[in-house]
Amino acid sequence: MDPVDIVIMNNDTFCPKDFPELKNDTFLRAARGEETPYVPVWCMRQAGRYLPEFRESRAGKDFFETCRSPDACCELTLQPLRRFPFDAAIIFSDILVVPQAMGMDVEMVAGKGPTFPDPLKGPEDLQRLRPKVDVAAELGYVFNAITLTRHKLEGKVPLIGFSGAPWTLMSYMIEGGGSQTHSKAKRWLYAHPEASHKLLSQLTDVIVEYLLGQVAAGAQALQVFESHTGCLGPAEFKEFSLPYLRDIARRVKDRLKESSQDNVPMIVFAKDGHYGLEDLSQSHYDVVGLDWTIDPRSARERTGGKISLQGNMDPCALYAPKERIGEIVKKMLEGFGLRGYIANLGHGVYPDMDPEHVGAFVEAVHTHSQKLCK
Ligand SMILES: Cc1c2[nH]c(c1CCC(=O)O)Cc1[nH]c(c(CCC(=O)O)c1C)Cc1[nH]c(c(CCC(=O)O)c1C)Cc1[nH]c(c(C)c1CCC(=O)O)C2
């Protein structure tokens, strides 16, 4: 038996079987390019500090401690769904749990964001990483959170699992936190290309196991976040990001097939990677997530109408009056068309946004698309 199963089977709440029947499959249908009665919608960072109940639950608690508590992750995942009729839930966690599983320390510093006290400085530091990661042992807490949340969702909407992509995680591991230029991490690409590929491959191996573990635990779709695409040029993207993104999707899909598990839709979100849109649309993902710098019509043209698209309202449009949000949404729906489309923001909700405006966004997507679908 797989170690994941053993961890999970010891506790009924964490048994990834007998999940409640799914009542709203609009998001999954759109991801597969099937017809839907309306356009499904969810928001990146829908569980976040813009919600007073989120701030209350998180108050005084360490961020990664919270990530390690399945009960807390489940509660935070469900909070936005109690307020708004989102068509999908995304498990509360963070992309930086993967570097932690590989042996690195990461802290969430208030006012500063994620911080690695001892980032990778040069290729010799790769020795500090665990050569073989026992994903079930290191990240079983995420799998437990997913299983628990799948039960507690009561089949209301599908649950999305996620991971950071190799380049984005590599850049955090080297920069040690957020960065304007990413020059420490980019230095590796130009000065240490071999070591860069070694690290990217190591990350890819862990990410594949991690995503498969999430599906085994109950995730019904997967999103891969390549949040730091924007600091790469097209050539570096083709060498250091795209091959690993493709490898992840191909390996996850092959392994699900081999083990006769259900295929799950996979979404790739390469923020600011407009130059790579054609390539991304042919990289084994079912859905390409878009930031707001891409025009919906041109995104459809450039992806040949073959895959589903997700996005891409500027999160800052949520600062507009509600009626204006409705107009922006209507334009966005007309631009993308209604088939093979999942409405979302072009990046996460910011902490100072008004929950009522998030509600207005969700309602506008549902109302306008319902009218247009008739
Ligand atoms: C780059 C990245 C990270 N984390 C993530 C990304 C990729 C997406 C993106 O491009 O934003 C992914 C992520 N982080 C979080 C989720 C949960 C699910 C959801 O979207 O609702 C997801 C999908 C929770 C979180 N992760 C974090 C928060 C806010 C901090 C808190 O809850 O205390 C949440 C809700 C912390 C975090 N974690 C990270 C950052 C940059 C921050 C913000 C730091 C800050 O603003 O102070 C790393």
The ligand as a MOL file (V3000), in Angstrom:
LIG
                    3D

  0  0  0     0  0            999 V3000
M  V30 BEGIN CTAB
M  V30 COUNTS 48 52 0 0 0
M  V30 BEGIN ATOM
M  V30 1 C 3.6190 33.2720 -5.4440 0
M  V30 2 C 2.6590 32.4550 -4.6210 0
M  V30 3 C 2.7230 32.2560 -3.2050 0
M  V30 4 N 1.6310 31.4630 -2.8630 0
M  V30 5 C 0.8940 31.1710 -3.9720 0
M  V30 6 C 1.5390 31.7620 -5.0890 0
M  V30 7 C 1.0910 31.5990 -6.5170 0
M  V30 8 C 0.0230 32.5300 -6.8860 0
M  V30 9 C 0.4680 33.9610 -7.0450 0
M  V30 10 O 1.1580 34.2320 -8.0400 0
M  V30 11 O 0.1160 34.7650 -6.1740 0
M  V30 12 C -0.2990 30.3380 -4.0710 0
M  V30 13 C -1.3330 30.4040 -3.0160 0
M  V30 14 N -1.2610 30.9570 -1.7640 0
M  V30 15 C -2.4400 30.7770 -1.1160 0
M  V30 16 C -3.2950 30.0200 -1.9500 0
M  V30 17 C -4.6220 29.4910 -1.4300 0
M  V30 18 C -5.7540 29.3350 -2.2490 0
M  V30 19 C -6.4460 30.5610 -2.7810 0
M  V30 20 O -6.0360 31.0340 -3.8640 0
M  V30 21 O -7.4320 30.9990 -2.1810 0
M  V30 22 C -2.6300 29.8280 -3.1530 0
M  V30 23 C -3.1260 29.1340 -4.4130 0
M  V30 24 C -2.7870 31.2440 0.2470 0
M  V30 25 C -2.0410 32.3870 0.7960 0
M  V30 26 N -0.6930 32.5590 0.8120 0
M  V30 27 C -0.3840 33.7190 1.4610 0
M  V30 28 C -1.5840 34.3430 1.8950 0
M  V30 29 C -1.6950 35.6480 2.6840 0
M  V30 30 C -1.0570 35.5970 4.0290 0
M  V30 31 C -1.8840 35.1360 5.2170 0
M  V30 32 O -2.9120 34.4740 5.0910 0
M  V30 33 O -1.4750 35.4200 6.3390 0
M  V30 34 C -2.6400 33.4950 1.4970 0
M  V30 35 C -4.0950 33.6830 1.7330 0
M  V30 36 C 0.9960 34.1890 1.6880 0
M  V30 37 C 1.8500 34.2720 0.4860 0
M  V30 38 N 2.3920 33.1950 -0.1740 0
M  V30 39 C 3.1100 33.6490 -1.2530 0
M  V30 40 C 3.0180 35.0690 -1.2930 0
M  V30 41 C 3.6540 35.9610 -2.3160 0
M  V30 42 C 2.2200 35.4470 -0.1930 0
M  V30 43 C 1.7430 36.8520 0.1720 0
M  V30 44 C 2.5370 37.4730 1.2380 0
M  V30 45 C 1.8330 38.7210 1.7590 0
M  V30 46 O 1.0200 39.3160 1.0480 0
M  V30 47 O 2.1330 39.0660 2.9100 0
M  V30 48 C 3.7610 32.7460 -2.2530 0
M  V30 END ATOM
M  V30 BEGIN BOND
M  V30 1 1 1 2
M  V30 2 2 2 3
M  V30 3 1 2 6
M  V30 4 1 3 4
M  V30 5 1 3 48
M  V30 6 1 4 5
M  V30 7 2 5 6
M  V30 8 1 5 12
M  V30 9 1 6 7
M  V30 10 1 7 8
M  V30 11 1 8 9
M  V30 12 2 9 10
M  V30 13 1 9 11
M  V30 14 1 12 13
M  V30 15 1 13 14
M  V30 16 2 13 22
M  V30 17 1 14 15
M  V30 18 2 15 16
M  V30 19 1 15 24
M  V30 20 1 16 17
M  V30 21 1 16 22
M  V30 22 1 17 18
M  V30 23 1 18 19
M  V30 24 2 19 20
M  V30 25 1 19 21
M  V30 26 1 22 23
M  V30 27 1 24 25
M  V30 28 1 25 26
M  V30 29 2 25 34
M  V30 30 1 26 27
M  V30 31 2 27 28
M  V30 32 1 27 36
M  V30 33 1 28 29
M  V30 34 1 28 34
M  V30 35 1 29 30
M  V30 36 1 30 31
M  V30 37 2 31 32
M  V30 38 1 31 33
M  V30 39 1 34 35
M  V30 40 1 36 37
M  V30 41 1 37 38
M  V30 42 2 37 42
M  V30 43 1 38 39
M  V30 44 2 39 40
M  V30 45 1 39 48
M  V30 46 1 40 41
M  V30 47 1 40 42
M  V30 48 1 42 43
M  V30 49 1 43 44
M  V30 50 1 44 45
M  V30 51 2 45 46
M  V30 52 1 45 47
M  V30 END BOND
M  V30 END CTAB
M  END
